[in-house]
Amino acid sequence: MGKARKKAMIVVATIKWIVGHGSLMNISSFKKTLSERELIPVTIPGFRRVFNITSSHAQHRNILNVTHDPDCVLNAVLFSVNEEEYLKLKKREERYEEEMVSVYCFKTGKELDKATIFIDYRTDIDHDQQLPDPHYLQVCRDGARSFGADFLKRFDETTFLLSGISLKEWRSQD
């Protein structure tokens, strides 16, 4: 009888880069779906962050989305997921479609890679110009603040209400 041979199995994990532009920038919110990991501050040219999705949690309030805008550059975070984590994330972001974007280091401006961003093109788009969901807005701003004052400032400057005014301008009206 021949010797039994052990076969070595090589498992290749598929890693996917994902962009978080709203509540996924907040580590507490992030950990509701995925385990804690490095979140890399990035910028994404050609996109505008806008409160234009009707919230399923707060009546007559909106949550964030991104739209194409060649004149804007928004800040966000970049993180990696494996296939299993990606499926969990897709369940969380089920209303969104995926698009590949180029991402750049927030501090240096150097191009890093391509990543998936989640965009809602049609599911729950608001047409009544509702205001942001206050709790959701706080979660997003707290997440942005955790990356420093400059990151939060850029978040406020590159986030818009459906009426077209920036979050920075809207917050200064209070």
Summary of the structure (lengths in Angstrom):
residues: 174
radius of gyration: 18.6
end to end distance: 84.1
largest distance: 84.6
contacts: 496
relative contact order: 0.23
helix: 25%
strand: 38%
